[in-house]
Amino acid sequence: MTVAALIESVTNARAAGGEPLAIALIDLAEAEPLLGHRQAVIRALLEEAAALLDTAGRPALEGRVLLRLGHVKLSEVDLEGATQLATRARDRLHATEERWRVLECRTLLARVAIRRNDLAGAMSALGELASFDEDDEPETVDARRAVAQLALAWAELALEQRDYREADKRLDVLEAGLEDDDDLVEQQFACGQLRAAVTQALGRLDQACHALRAVVAIAKRTGAVEDELEMRIALAGTLVERGDLISREEAEKHLQITRDVAQEHGLDSMHMAALVGQAGVLAKKGQTQAALDRCIEIANAAVAKQDLPRYGAAVALMSQIYEQKGDLASAYRTFADANAALRETLGDVSKDLFRPHLVAFADRIGREKFQEIAERVAKAATAAQAFRRR
């Protein structure tokens, strides 16, 4: 059943309330794609369903609520929360006929182990599930979802083990199983993200771009604005990495769309990320002043919001643009001027803000060269001050 049809079912069930409404809400919460930034949509449905089930005594329904909340927690990287919810869900579902959801619970626990870098534990847990109902054809939505989650977990494990070729093979199997399955959009999105990471690691940038275009399309079709913009930024970075003119032009298009849509929706972090991306592309094209203008825009936004880390990052980006041009004196002077401007209002705190960036700069160009440039810039500044006093 489509998400639109399930939304209509919720609307119709509101007149009855109670358990019929709870079931409709849970069905919708399972069908709504979580992606990366849709936790609030799904959490609201589950919280409403849970309130209706407080006195219902239905372990299967309670287990489904807990399981879906576990996926929400995993997407938020709340690993302890995901573990507790998946365990409670498994305990409730184990005594019911929900064997596919039990598989999903156990797979979720394995995916938590992967994120905790307990790769041996994850391997053991997934190995125990390898023959789970292998003779059964997963025909229902919950069965297909559980099988897809299991395949996804194996691919995630291979990626974390840096066995990229094995991850690639497992994603081939997963992708084939997900093809044209409109009930598993969430898994298609996750598969595309993993495919992009794996093919980038294997140096197959064309395939990485193809995968990222697909996840951008999924997010756009779902109305998940933040996910769409996040994936456009990732796609732009991969396109720039390819290095050809056509790819760079496509990257610029995605970054401009991201910038415009982020401003329209008040998504400040996405807006800033788009500006950073634009600065990088412009610098690679040799349009240094335009790239610096983007840095200044980021810095001004940081000042307006009193966001010191962002201001420091903007100054560091500006310095790197000069560095890429080979103008090491201007790269150093960017830090010196920003530090002097901040020192008047912040005191020695400004040094702490720029020190990590300066250390990284010195490591890149060599300590002796760094010291030589610092002394030269300091002498030039002293001479300029003496001239102004005259």
N, C-alpha and C positions, 0 to 999 in steps of 0.2 A: 504494500500500500504506500502511496506517495506521501510525502510530508504534508502536502496541501490537504489530502484526504484525512490524514490523522489530525490535523488542526481542526478540520470540520467535525471530526468525531468528538474531540474535546468540547467543542462548542455545544454539540448536541447532548453530551453527557452531563453538562452543568445543571440541567434541569433535574436530573435524577440525583446527582451528588454521590457521596459515599464511595463504595467500592467501584461501581461502574466508572465514575469519574477518575478515580485513582488509576484504574487499568488504562484508561484512555491517555492519561498524563504520562504514565510510564512508557506506553507504546510510543508516544511522541518523543519522549526524552531519549529513547534508544535510537530513534530514526533521525533525529536532528544531528547533523554532522558536528562533531566537537571541533575539528581542525585544531588551530592553535590558540584562538582568542574568543571562542564562543562559550566559555564556561558559564557565564552569567545566564545565558538563555536556557541551558540545560539544568543548571542548579535550581533555577526558579521553578521549573516543572517538577523536579524531584522533591523539592521541599514541600510543594503543595500536595503532592501525592503522599508523602510520608505523613503529613498531618492528618490526612484522611484514613491512613492505615494504623494510627496509634492504637486503636482498640480492635482492629479487624482480626488479628491473630492469623494472618496468612503468610507463612514463611516464604512461599515461592515469590509472592509479590514484594515482600520486604527484602528478600535476597536480590531481586532485580534492581530495586532502588539502591541498595548498598553497592552492588557491582558497578552500576553506571556512575555513582558518585566516586567510586574508586578510580574509574577512568578519568574523571574530572581532576581528581587529586594528582594523578600521574602527569597529566598535561601541565599542571601547575608546579611540578617537581616537588610536591609534598609527599615524599616517599614513605614517611611513617604513616601519614594519613591514608595513603593508597594501600599500604600493607594491612592496616587494621580493617579497612572497609572490605578489601578483597577476602580477607580471612573470615570476617563475619558473614559475608555473602556466601562464601563456600559452605560454611557450617549450616546455614539455613537451607541452601539449595540441595545439599547432599542428601537430605532425607526425602526429597521430592523426585519427580520424574524429569527434572531439568538437567539432564546429564550434559547437554551442550553448554549450558551456562556454567556448570561446574568446571568444564574444560576451560572456559573463558576466565573464570576466577583463578585457576591454577596458572594459566598463561600470564595473567596480569601480575601475579606474584613473581613469576620468572622475569618479566620485563622490569619490575622494580629491582630485582637482583642485578640485572644488567646495568642499570643506572647507578647502582651502588658499587659498581666495578667488581661485584662478586661473580666473576665470569664462570668460575668452576661450579658454583652453586646453581647458576642459571643453566649451565650445560646439563647438569644432573637433573634439574627439574624438568627441562624440556625433553630430555631423553626418556623420562618416565611417561611422557605424554605422546611419544612417537607413534605408538600403536593404538592410541585411543580410538576405539570404534572404527578402525581402519576399513572394516568391511561394510560400514554404513555409508550410503551416499548422502552428503549433507544437502538436503533439499529445502528445509525450512530456512527462514531468514536467520534465526538464532543459531542454527547449525552452520550455515555458510559464514556467518560473522565469526563464530568461534574458530573455525578452520582457518579463516583469513588472519585472525589475530595470532594464531599459532605460527603460521608461515611468516608473519611479520616479525614475531619474536626471534625466530631462527635467523632471519636476515639482519636484525639489529645486533644479535650476538656476533655474527660473522663480521659485521662492520666494526664493532668494538674490539674484536680480536685482530683487526686489520687484515683479515683474510678477504680482500676485496673481490677476488674472483669467485669465491664461494658465495659471498653475499650477492654478487651479480646473478649467479645461477639460481639462488633461492628467490630472488626478485622476479626472475623470468617465470618461475612456477606461480608465484603469487599474482603477478600481473595477468597471467593467462586465466587464473581462476576468478579474477575481478572484472574481466572484460564484459562490458555492457550490463553489469549488475548495478542497477540504480539504487538498490537497497544498501550498498556498501560504499557510499561516497567517501565516508570518513577514512576507510581503509585504502581507497584509491589515492586519496590525498597523501596519506602517510607513506604509501608505496612510492609515489612520485618524489616525495622529499628524499627518501632513502636512495632512490635510483639516482637522483642528482648528486648526492654525496658520494656514492660509490663510483659513478662514472667520472666524476671530477678526480677522485683519487687514482683512477686508472688512466687519466689523461684523455678521456673521450669527451671533450668539451661539447661537441655537437649534440651528443646524446643527453648530456647534462642540461643543456639549454632546452632541448625538446621536452624533457621531464618537467622542468620548471615552468615552461609555457603551459603545460597541461595542468599543473597545480594552480597556476594563476587563473586559468579558465574555470576550474572547479570552485575556487574561492569567489570569483566574480559571479558565477551562476548561483551560488549559495547565498549571496548577499553578505559575505563575510569581509567587510571592507579592510579591517586591519590585517587579516591573513593575505588578502589580495595584494596589499601594498608591501607587506613584508616579503612576499614571494617575488614581486616585481623588482625590489631592491636586490634580492639574491640573484635573480635572472640578469639584471644589469651588470652585476659584478662578474658573473660568468661570461657574459658577452664581451666585456672589456678584456677579459683574460684571453679571449680568442685572438684579439689584436687586429682584426681586419676592419676596414672602413665600414662595411655594411653592418657588422655586429656592433660597432661603436655607435652608429646612428640609431640602431634599435635600442641600445642601452640608454641613449639620451632620451628617447621617446618614453621609455618606461619610467625613467627618473622624473621627467617632467609631469607625467600623469600622476605619479606618486606625490610629488610636491603639491600639485593643484588639488588633488582629492584630499590629501592630509590637511591642507589649510581649510578646505570646505567643511571637513568633519571635526576640526579642532584636535587633530591627532599630532600633538607637538613632537613627540619622539620620532614619528615617521617622517614628519616634515624636515627635521634636522638631519635624519639619516639620508634623505633624498638630497639635501644640500651638500652633504659630505660626498655623496656619490657623484653629484654634478661637478664638484670641485676637482675630484680625481679625474673624471673624463676630460674636462676642459684642460687640465694640466697636461694630460697625455697628448692632447691635440696641439699643444703649444700656445694655448690661449691663457697665458699666465695671469693677466690682469682680471679676466673674467673669473678665473678660478679663485683668485684672491678676494674678489668681491663676494663670492659665496662664503668664504671663510669669515669675512667681516660681518656678513649677515648673521652667521651662526654666533659670532662673538657678541654682536649687539643684542641678539635674542637672549643670550646667556646673562648679559648685564641686566637686561630688563627683568629677568626672573631671579637675579642674584644666584645664579647657578655657577659656582666657581669651577667645578670639574669640567663642565661643558666649555667654559671660557678657556680653561687650560688646554683642552683638546682642540679647540678652534685655533689657538695660537700655535700649537704643535703641528697642526695640519698646514697652516700657512708657512711655517718654517720648512716643512718637508717639501712643499712646492718649490721654494727657493733652492733647497738642497738638490732636488731632481734636475733643476736647471744648471747646477754646478756653481751657483752663487752662494758659497758657504758663509761669506761674511754677512749677507742679508739674512740667511737662515739663523745665524747666531744673534744678529741684531734684533730680529723679531722677538726672541725671548727676552733680550735685555731691555728693550723698550716696554714690553708688556709688564715685566717685573717692576720697572721703575714707576710705571703708571699706577700699579696696584700697591706698591710699597707705601705710597703717600697716605692711603686709606686703611690698608691692612697690616702694615708693618712687616715683620719677618715671615708672616704666614704665606706671603707671596712666593718666598723661596721654596717652601714645601710644595707649593702647587706646581712649580715648573721643574723642580729638581729631577723627578723621574724622566721627564722628556729630555732634559739636557744630558743626563747620563746616557740615555739611549743614543742621542745624537753623537756624543763623544765616542761611544763604542763603535758607531758606524764609520766615522771618519778617522778614528785613531786619536789617542790622547794628546800626542805631540801636536798634531795639526789643530786640534781643538784649542789647546793652550795658546798656540800662535795666533789663531783668529781672535780669541778672546782679548788678548793683549792689544792687537791691532785695532779692534773695535773700541776698546777702552781709550786708547790714545786719540783716536779720531773724535770721540765724544768729548774728551778733555780739551782738545784743540778747538772744537766748535764752541764750547762754553767760553773759552778765553777770548775767541773772536767776538762773541756776542757782548762780552763785558766791555770791550773797547768801543 
